[in-house]
Amino acid sequence: MQEPMHQENSRNVTILVTGGTGTLGRLVVARLREADRQVRVLGRTAPATGIDGVEFAAADLESGEGVEAAMAGIEVVVHCAGSGTGDEGKARRLVEAAKLAGVRHIVYISVVGADRMPVVSATDRRMFGYFAEKAGAERVITESGIPWTSLRATQFHDLVFMVAEQMAKLPVVLLPRRMRVQPVDAGEVADRLVELALGAPAGLVPDLAGPRIYDAAEVMRGYLRATGRRRPIVRIGLPGGAARAMLGGANLSPDRAVGEHTWEEFLAERVGERVVV
Ligand SMILES: NC(=O)c1ccc[n+]([C@@H]2O[C@H](COP(=O)([O-])OP(=O)(O)OC[C@H]3O[C@@H](n4cnc5c(N)ncnc54)[C@H](OP(=O)(O)O)[C@@H]3O)[C@@H](O)[C@H]2O)c1
């Protein structure tokens, strides 16, 4: 007799992707559709164009408005909604509604270093509060009683590119001394999240980090070269315990450099030319 199909693998289950309109969420939605899954996207702003097999549920995870309705009938959630602030609160709203709906599996995307950044002082919080919020969100999900899976990833190429773009608007680029990054491809993170969402709850799974660790100046120089800009780079010190942890490599996962798509390849695709860093 054939084994009964694991619930998560049933094609009849609609999977809720929070933040399904964002950088990562869009890629997750596309992959779930390729796997022939029905998808509901939870977000504040509906996308301009619809996708076949994807419904949109307007909801705000900060205020809680619409979250219960968006969760109705859902068994599996991939929680990609997030912002610079308030992710612990968003997770709380999500979990409250998920409990009412009888959700069987929440898959969460967190960040490498969430558990290693001592965000204690006001200075820490101003600069690195994001990491504390991600740790708080992890805790909310872990303690929810709902079976869960959490993946910590390093910074996506897209985010690093956006930050470089902002920094290059100034005549001088200021970069923290000793700052290193290990950018990862958001598509590879989406692949892994979908694999996890279609499997059984697995708890905290090994990190997903980019293939190489770079000094921040190296990454910036690659960006400047690719976009044909010239800017002097000045290194500055950062105060506080969280900064010390970050500069000591809390944001890196050298043993989990399993991403394959490099920053140089990303740059070449994004700006349409080959870059050698
Ligand atoms: N970017 C990185 O380098 C990185 C690295 C590791 C982990 N992560 C995590 O990965 C997740 C996705 O990141 P991303 O770069 O794809 O972010 P993003 O492009 O900024 O997308 C964020 C998504 O969250 C939704 N959202 C934000 N606030 C919301 C709210 N109050 N209620 C409902 N939806 C809300 C946004 O849609 P609306 O604005 O329409 O609501 C959007 O769809 C985040 O949790 C982030 O912390 C990111």
PDBQT file of the ligand as one rigid body, heavy atoms in Angstrom, charges set to zero:
ROOT
HETATM    1  N1  LIG A 301      16.965  41.478   2.907  1.00  0.00    +0.000 N 
HETATM    2  C1  LIG A 301      17.885  40.744   3.544  1.00  0.00    +0.000 C 
HETATM    3  O1  LIG A 301      19.090  40.884   3.333  1.00  0.00    +0.000 OA
HETATM    4  C2  LIG A 301      17.430  39.702   4.548  1.00  0.00    +0.000 A 
HETATM    5  C3  LIG A 301      18.372  38.830   5.124  1.00  0.00    +0.000 A 
HETATM    6  C4  LIG A 301      17.915  37.857   6.045  1.00  0.00    +0.000 A 
HETATM    7  C5  LIG A 301      16.567  37.805   6.376  1.00  0.00    +0.000 A 
HETATM    8  N2  LIG A 301      15.695  38.693   5.804  1.00  0.00    +0.000 N 
HETATM    9  C6  LIG A 301      14.274  38.631   6.152  1.00  0.00    +0.000 C 
HETATM   10  O2  LIG A 301      13.552  38.185   5.015  1.00  0.00    +0.000 OA
HETATM   11  C7  LIG A 301      12.245  38.766   5.008  1.00  0.00    +0.000 C 
HETATM   12  C8  LIG A 301      11.970  39.396   3.632  1.00  0.00    +0.000 C 
HETATM   13  O3  LIG A 301      12.952  40.381   3.355  1.00  0.00    +0.000 OA
HETATM   14  P1  LIG A 301      12.878  41.202   1.990  1.00  0.00    +0.000 P 
HETATM   15  O4  LIG A 301      14.235  41.763   1.763  1.00  0.00    +0.000 OA
HETATM   16  O5  LIG A 301      12.222  40.401   0.937  1.00  0.00    +0.000 OA
HETATM   17  O6  LIG A 301      11.918  42.394   2.437  1.00  0.00    +0.000 OA
HETATM   18  P2  LIG A 301      11.111  43.417   1.522  1.00  0.00    +0.000 P 
HETATM   19  O7  LIG A 301      11.515  43.325   0.094  1.00  0.00    +0.000 OA
HETATM   20  O8  LIG A 301      11.211  44.742   2.204  1.00  0.00    +0.000 OA
HETATM   21  O9  LIG A 301       9.606  42.903   1.628  1.00  0.00    +0.000 OA
HETATM   22  C9  LIG A 301       8.925  42.982   2.831  1.00  0.00    +0.000 C 
HETATM   23  C10 LIG A 301       7.526  42.421   2.639  1.00  0.00    +0.000 C 
HETATM   24  O10 LIG A 301       6.850  42.482   3.903  1.00  0.00    +0.000 OA
HETATM   25  C11 LIG A 301       5.590  43.102   3.742  1.00  0.00    +0.000 C 
HETATM   26  N3  LIG A 301       5.279  43.840   4.955  1.00  0.00    +0.000 N 
HETATM   27  C12 LIG A 301       6.065  44.758   5.590  1.00  0.00    +0.000 A 
HETATM   28  N4  LIG A 301       5.426  45.240   6.666  1.00  0.00    +0.000 NA
HETATM   29  C13 LIG A 301       4.228  44.592   6.721  1.00  0.00    +0.000 A 
HETATM   30  C14 LIG A 301       3.117  44.671   7.599  1.00  0.00    +0.000 A 
HETATM   31  N5  LIG A 301       3.089  45.520   8.653  1.00  0.00    +0.000 N 
HETATM   32  N6  LIG A 301       2.048  43.888   7.357  1.00  0.00    +0.000 NA
HETATM   33  C15 LIG A 301       2.044  43.039   6.309  1.00  0.00    +0.000 A 
HETATM   34  N7  LIG A 301       3.062  42.932   5.434  1.00  0.00    +0.000 NA
HETATM   35  C16 LIG A 301       4.143  43.702   5.639  1.00  0.00    +0.000 A 
HETATM   36  C17 LIG A 301       5.772  44.026   2.530  1.00  0.00    +0.000 C 
HETATM   37  O11 LIG A 301       4.573  44.266   1.838  1.00  0.00    +0.000 OA
HETATM   38  P3  LIG A 301       3.644  45.565   2.104  1.00  0.00    +0.000 P 
HETATM   39  O12 LIG A 301       4.560  46.720   2.309  1.00  0.00    +0.000 OA
HETATM   40  O13 LIG A 301       2.717  45.652   0.954  1.00  0.00    +0.000 OA
HETATM   41  O14 LIG A 301       2.881  45.234   3.319  1.00  0.00    +0.000 OA
HETATM   42  C18 LIG A 301       6.681  43.195   1.635  1.00  0.00    +0.000 C 
HETATM   43  O15 LIG A 301       5.912  42.277   0.883  1.00  0.00    +0.000 OA
HETATM   44  C19 LIG A 301      12.228  39.758   6.177  1.00  0.00    +0.000 C 
HETATM   45  O16 LIG A 301      11.639  39.141   7.287  1.00  0.00    +0.000 OA
HETATM   46  C20 LIG A 301      13.690  40.011   6.475  1.00  0.00    +0.000 C 
HETATM   47  O17 LIG A 301      13.940  40.358   7.813  1.00  0.00    +0.000 OA
HETATM   48  C21 LIG A 301      16.082  39.616   4.901  1.00  0.00    +0.000 A 
ENDROOT
TORSDOF 0
